[in-house]
Amino acid sequence: MEKEALIKKLQWFYFLELNQVNLYLAQSRQVDDFYLKQTLLRIAEVEQGHVENIKAKLAYLGASPAFVGEKVAPLTGMMGGLVTGMAGTIAILKANIDLEEKAMKDYKDFILRVGKDDELFEMLWDHLIDEDLHTAWFTNKVKELEKIMEIKE
């Protein structure tokens, strides 16, 4: 992958990850369930690690995050967190599953195009695995909550 294309792709992931950080932080303030709140905060920390990894790789390449990534992603994440938070716990989790699945697809596509940059390859795989684990947790929590709702009915 050529350097400019690589930088553009990393800037996209920076936007995506920073958006997720702010989404999960906003959602954590919307939920009453302590376990869910703590999980969202923990996932936001993991996503912040992704943001820092990507920013470091951009700096190594002599680039920086795009203006949109730095300024718009926090706002869109926060707004998304507020909107999904109003929709209820299961809606939050399902929206998060969709977002994480999109991230996983994008990471898989990027991994296939990376080439011989072993360090980047490893970083992308680490991020992909984290996104997969987040998706699994959200999915299991939806199943648990839906089962509880069935019992109550």
Backbone torsions as a table, in degrees:
resi	resn	phi	psi	omega
1	MET	NA	133.2	179.7
2	GLU	-69.1	154.2	-174.3
3	LYS	-56.2	-46.5	-178.0
4	GLU	-63.9	-40.8	177.9
5	ALA	-65.4	-39.7	177.9
6	LEU	-62.5	-44.7	179.0
7	ILE	-61.7	-45.4	179.3
8	LYS	-60.2	-42.0	-179.7
9	LYS	-66.1	-43.4	178.1
10	LEU	-64.0	-37.3	177.2
11	GLN	-64.4	-37.5	175.7
12	TRP	-62.0	-46.5	-179.7
13	PHE	-65.8	-34.9	175.8
14	TYR	-59.6	-47.8	177.7
15	PHE	-57.6	-50.2	-178.1
16	LEU	-58.5	-48.2	-176.6
17	GLU	-68.7	-41.8	179.1
18	LEU	-65.8	-36.5	174.4
19	ASN	-59.5	-45.6	-179.5
20	GLN	-63.2	-41.7	178.2
21	VAL	-54.2	-51.8	-176.3
22	ASN	-71.5	-31.8	174.5
23	LEU	-60.8	-51.6	-176.7
24	TYR	-67.8	-35.8	176.0
25	LEU	-63.9	-44.6	178.8
26	ALA	-64.3	-41.7	178.9
27	GLN	-64.0	-37.8	-178.6
28	SER	-61.9	-27.3	178.2
29	ARG	-83.1	-9.8	-176.9
30	GLN	-97.4	-15.0	-173.6
31	VAL	-104.1	149.4	178.5
32	ASP	-93.9	-28.6	-177.3
33	ASP	-64.8	118.2	-175.4
34	PHE	-60.3	-45.0	-177.9
35	TYR	-62.6	-44.5	178.4
36	LEU	-64.2	-43.3	178.4
37	LYS	-57.5	-48.4	-178.9
38	GLN	-65.3	-37.4	179.1
39	THR	-65.9	-44.3	177.9
40	LEU	-60.9	-40.1	177.5
41	LEU	-64.5	-41.0	179.8
42	ARG	-66.5	-42.1	178.7
43	ILE	-65.1	-37.9	176.2
44	ALA	-60.1	-38.7	177.2
45	GLU	-62.9	-43.3	179.1
46	VAL	-62.7	-44.9	179.1
47	GLU	-63.2	-36.0	176.9
48	GLN	-63.0	-36.3	174.2
49	GLY	-61.0	-39.3	176.9
50	HIS	-63.1	-43.6	178.3
51	VAL	-56.2	-48.0	-178.1
52	GLU	-65.4	-39.6	177.6
53	ASN	-61.4	-45.3	-178.2
54	ILE	-67.5	-41.4	178.8
55	LYS	-61.6	-40.3	178.4
56	ALA	-64.8	-40.4	179.0
57	LYS	-66.4	-40.6	175.9
58	LEU	-60.2	-44.6	179.5
59	ALA	-61.7	-41.5	177.7
60	TYR	-58.7	-34.3	179.7
61	LEU	-85.3	2.2	179.8
62	GLY	79.9	23.0	-177.9
63	ALA	-125.9	177.3	176.5
64	SER	-140.8	168.3	177.2
65	PRO	-60.1	147.4	177.1
66	ALA	-67.0	154.5	178.4
67	PHE	-52.1	-43.8	-179.9
68	VAL	-58.8	-42.4	179.7
69	GLY	-62.6	-43.2	-177.1
70	GLU	-73.0	-38.5	-170.9
71	LYS	-103.2	-37.9	-173.6
72	VAL	-88.1	-39.6	-177.0
73	ALA	-55.6	-44.3	178.0
74	PRO	-60.8	-37.3	-179.5
75	LEU	-70.4	-44.5	-180.0
76	THR	-66.8	-36.3	176.7
77	GLY	-64.6	-45.2	179.9
78	MET	-63.1	-45.5	-180.0
79	MET	-63.8	-42.8	177.0
80	GLY	-60.4	-40.0	178.5
81	GLY	-65.4	-39.2	178.6
82	LEU	-67.4	-44.2	-178.4
83	VAL	-66.3	-48.8	-179.6
84	THR	-67.3	-32.5	178.5
85	GLY	-61.4	-34.8	179.0
86	MET	-72.2	-20.8	-175.7
87	ALA	-82.5	-11.8	178.8
88	GLY	106.8	165.9	-172.2
89	THR	-61.0	-48.3	-177.9
90	ILE	-65.0	-38.5	177.4
91	ALA	-63.8	-39.9	175.9
92	ILE	-57.4	-50.8	-175.9
93	LEU	-63.8	-41.9	-179.8
94	LYS	-67.1	-38.8	176.1
95	ALA	-63.4	-40.2	179.2
96	ASN	-65.8	-38.1	176.9
97	ILE	-60.2	-46.3	179.5
98	ASP	-59.5	-44.5	-179.2
99	LEU	-65.2	-44.1	-179.9
100	GLU	-66.0	-37.8	178.1
101	GLU	-65.1	-37.9	175.7
102	LYS	-63.1	-44.2	178.6
103	ALA	-60.9	-43.0	179.8
104	MET	-62.5	-43.4	178.6
105	LYS	-60.3	-46.1	-179.5
106	ASP	-63.8	-41.1	178.1
107	TYR	-63.7	-44.1	179.6
108	LYS	-59.9	-45.1	179.1
109	ASP	-61.6	-41.5	-179.3
110	PHE	-66.2	-43.5	179.9
111	ILE	-56.5	-40.5	-179.0
112	LEU	-66.9	-20.7	-175.6
113	ARG	-105.7	-3.2	-171.5
114	VAL	-64.3	-39.1	-178.3
115	GLY	88.5	-137.5	-169.8
116	LYS	-98.7	17.9	178.2
117	ASP	-86.6	91.0	-175.0
118	ASP	-60.8	-39.3	-179.5
119	GLU	-63.6	-45.3	178.1
120	LEU	-65.3	-42.6	177.8
121	PHE	-54.5	-48.0	179.6
122	GLU	-64.4	-42.9	179.4
123	MET	-61.2	-45.4	-179.2
124	LEU	-63.8	-40.3	176.7
125	TRP	-63.5	-42.3	177.5
126	ASP	-58.8	-45.3	-179.9
127	HIS	-65.1	-42.3	179.0
128	LEU	-59.3	-44.8	179.8
129	ILE	-63.1	-42.2	176.7
130	ASP	-59.3	-45.2	-179.5
131	GLU	-62.4	-39.3	178.7
132	ASP	-64.1	-42.2	177.9
133	LEU	-64.8	-39.4	177.6
134	HIS	-62.6	-44.2	179.3
135	THR	-60.2	-44.2	-179.9
136	ALA	-62.3	-42.3	179.6
137	TRP	-63.8	-48.2	-179.7
138	PHE	-59.9	-42.5	-179.2
139	THR	-63.4	-45.5	178.7
140	ASN	-63.5	-37.8	179.3
141	LYS	-66.7	-39.2	176.3
142	VAL	-60.4	-47.5	179.5
143	LYS	-58.9	-44.3	179.5
144	GLU	-60.6	-47.6	-178.2
145	LEU	-67.9	-38.0	177.8
146	GLU	-66.5	-35.7	177.2
147	LYS	-65.5	-42.5	177.9
148	ILE	-61.7	-41.4	179.7
149	MET	-64.8	-37.5	177.5
150	GLU	-63.7	-41.2	-179.5
151	ILE	-64.1	-39.6	-178.8
152	LYS	-69.3	-26.2	-178.7
153	GLU	-81.0	NA	NA
